Amino acid sequence: MILRYSAEVQSALEDGRAVVAVESTILTHGLTLPRALELAVGVDEAIRARGAVPAFLAMVEGELRIGLDRGEMEWLASADGRVKLSMSDLAICSARRLSGGTTAAATAWLAARAGIRVALAGGLGGVHRDVLDTWDISGDLNALASSSVLMVCGGIKTFLDIGKSLEALETLGVPVLSYGQDRFPGYYVRESEYAAVRIDSGAEAAAIALRHWEIGMTGGLLLGVPIPAEAALPGRRIEAIIDRVLSDESGTGDGKHVTPRIIRAIERETGGETAAANRALIVAAAEVAADAAIAMAGAGR
């Protein structure tokens, strides 16, 4: 499948400079406008401020794009008929010349094929809480297991079953790392109840990822970066909100469309507080992703 690189990203890759692939569903299927665009711009600026090049991955009229400029980001954020692209959607939507945002799954897959070793997602998808009834398990897990990228994110989305998701990643052979703490991040809250391997710098994460591939592993790694303390929401409060949202029939079923509805319902329930939390956690993750990409570039990878 042909990939179209932006001139900036193409130049950075040719020169061996640090590049971070960014999922574009944060622009198309996360928060409402204008918050979604403000978030994407904040991520773009955070990666640049650390010295790396952001490469938003997306589909524009059937064409797979590796890197978007500011005007293209603004257009995609409000484009009519934009779709949410996971692995199973890419060929169909490309053939139909559609436009849309990449999930963590499609981002991992595209990044690996584009020669980008570090990817950024807001939150990883995983095993849904009602999995025994719906069998709803995100394609993010398998895609990460089969794509040679370090995926940096704010954790597994809080409204999913974090424990089952981490167990699935272990089964798939995906190392799970946690930035600056011994517990995996809880997305809107700093810590979940689940342990993970602590690392304390982007450079350390890069070193582990490079060794993972050097010894012959071909899949990806997951690095969770906790939300900054000042932006974190009280655990009990956010869990009560999630329970209310999930008890609404509009919050369950319908496969990949569940997550955007839940995110926006939680945004409404909190009066927009989760929008600020989303920005803080993704920007924090973007900074660590940039550091990891710079370390890999310094190692010639």
N, C-alpha and C positions, 0 to 999 in steps of 0.2 A: 504494500500500500504506500503510495507516494505521500510524503510529508512536506509541507511548505514551511520553511523556517523564515522568521523575520530576519532582516539584515543584521540587527544587533545580536541576536542569539547565534546566528550562523558565524559571525565574526568572533564571538566569545568562545565558541566551541573550537573553531579552527586555531585560535590563539592559546588554547588550553586554560582559559580563565574560568572562574567559578560560575556555574549556572544552577539555578533552582527551578525545577518544574513545579508549576502551581495548578491545582485543580480549579476549574472555572465554574463549578457549581456554586462556589461561594458568591459568584457574580450573578448566576441565573436562577438558582433554586434554593437559596438559603433565606436570608433576611429579605424583607420588603424593600423597595426603592423609597428613598435614595440611600438607605442604610447599606444595602448590598454593594453599591458602587463605592461608597465611602470606605467600606471595609476592604474591598479589592485594592483601592488606591493606597490605603494604609499599609497593606501587605507589600505592594510594589515598592513603596518608599522605604519600608523597613529593610527589605532585602538589599536595595541599592545602598542604603546608609552603611551597611556592614561591608560593602565592597563586592557583592556578587550581582549577577544579572538575573532578574526574574523572567521566567518564560511561562506565561499563562498558556495552557494547552486547551484547545477548543476545536469545534467544527464550525466552519463558516461556509454556508451554502454547499455543503457536501465535502468540503476540503478540510483535511486535518491540518491544523495550524500549530506550529511550535513557536510561540511568542506572539503577543498582541500589543499594539501600541495603544495609547490612551483613548484615541478616538474609536478604535475597534472595541475596546472594553466598554465604552459608553453605549455603543450601538448594541452589543450583545446583551447588555444588562436589561434592555427594554425591547429587544426584537420580538416581533409577533411570531408565535408558533415555535419558539425555542424549546428544545427538548433536553431531557436529562440523559446523558450518555454513559451507560456502563458497557461492559465488554460485548454483550450480546446485541447492542444497538448500533455499533459502529458501521458495519457493512450496510445494514438496512438504511440507516439515516444518510450515509454517504451516497448510496445509490439514488436516494430520493432528493438529494441536494438540500438537506435540512441544515439548520444551525442549532448549536446547543453547547451546554457546558459539560465538562468531563467530571465524572465521579472520581473518587480515590482509585477505584479499580482501573478505569480507563487511563487515568493519569499515570499510574505505575507502569502500565503496559506501554503507553506511548513514550514515556520518559526513557524507559529501557531501550526502546527501538531508536530513539533519537540520540542516544549516546549521553544521556543526562543521568547521573548517578544519585542525585538527591532530589526528592520530591516533597511537596508540602500539601497537606490537606487540613481542613478545619478540624474535623473529627472523623475517625475511621468508622465505617459501617461494621456490623457484626451480626451476632445472633439476636433476634428479637425476643422479647420477653414471652410472647405467646407462640413460640416456635413449635410447641407440640401440637397446636391447633392449625397453624398456618404454614409451617416449614419455611418461614421467612428467614433466610440467612443471606447476608449481603455478599455479592460477588467480590467485594473488596478483599476478603480473606484469601480466596483462591488466587486472585490476580496478584496480590502481594507475594504469595508463596512461590509464584512462577516468574516474577520479574526482578531482575537484579538492581534494585534500588533501595536506598535508605529512605523510608517514608517517615517524615516528621509531622506530628500532628498534636492537637490539644488533648488527645486521649480518644477512647472509644465513646461514642455518643451516650450520654447519661441515661437516656430513655431506653437503651438496649440492655441486654443481659451481659454485663461486662465480664463476669466470671466465665460464663460459657464461651464468650468470644475469645478470651485469653486461652482457654483450654483448646479451642479449635485451632488457634494459631500455633500452640505448642505441637499439636498433632501434625500440622502442616510443615513443621520445621522452621518456623519464623522466630528468630530471636526477638525478645521484647525487652526494651530498655526504657528506663525512666530517668528524666533529667533532674538531677539535684535532690532526689529523694528515693526512699526505698519502696514506696507504694506507687502503683501506676496511677496516673492522673484520672480524676473523675469528671473531666470536661468542665462543667460549670463550677464544680468544687475542686479543690486542689488534690485531694487524695481519694482513691477508692479503697476498699478493704483488701485489695489484691496486691501481692508483692510482685516486684519486677527488679531486674538488674539495674542498679544505680550507676549512672555515668555523670560526670560533672563538667563536661565541656563538649562543644561540637567536635573538637579535634579528637577527643576520646571516642566519640561515636563513629567518626570517620575511620579511625584506626581499627575498630572492631569490624566495621563493614568491609573494609579492604581485606582484612584477614579472613573473614567469612568467605569471600570470593576466591582468595588466594589458595585456600585449602580445598577448593573444588565445589563449594556450594554455589548453586545457581539462582537461588531465590532471594527474596528481599528481607529487610529487617524493619522493625517498627520502633520508633522513638517517640515516647509521649512526653510532652512538655507541659508542666502544670500552669494553670491560669495564675497570673500575679495575685498575690494575697489581697491587694486592695480592690480587685475586681471580682473576686470569688463571691458566689452566692451561698447563703446558709444551706447546708446539706438537707436538713429536714424540710425547709421551705420548698426547695426545688423538687424534692421527691414527692411532696404533697401535690404540687402543680402537675408533675408528670403523671401521677396517679389519676388526677382529674381528667387530664387530656386523654390518656389511654382508655379511660372508662367510657369516653364518648365514642360512638361507633364510627365517627369520621376519622378517628385516630388509629384505626387498625385495618388490616386487610389491604388489598390493592397494591401489593408488591412495592416497587421502587418509588411510588408516589406517596408512600406513608411518611417517609422522613421529611420532605419539605412541608407537609401539612402539620406534622408535629412541631417542627422548629417554629413555624409561624404561629401556631396556637400557643406555644410557650411564650413567644415574644409578646403576643396580645395579653396573656395572663399576667405577665410581669410588667406591663406598661412600658415595654421597650428596654427594661433592664438587661435582658439577655442579649440585646443587640450590642450594648456596651461591653458585656462580658465576652461575647463572641469576638469582637474586635481585639480586646486585650489578649485573649488566649491565642488567637491566630497570629497576631503580631509578635507575641513572645516566641511562638513556635517558628515563625519566619526568621527571626534573628538567629536562632539556634541552627536552623536549616542552612542559612547563609554561612555561618561559621563552619559547619561540617563540609559544605561545598568548597569553601576556600582551602580547608585542610586537605581535601582530596585533590584539588587542583595543585596544591603545593607538593603533593606526593606524585604528581604526574598522572593522576587517574581521573 
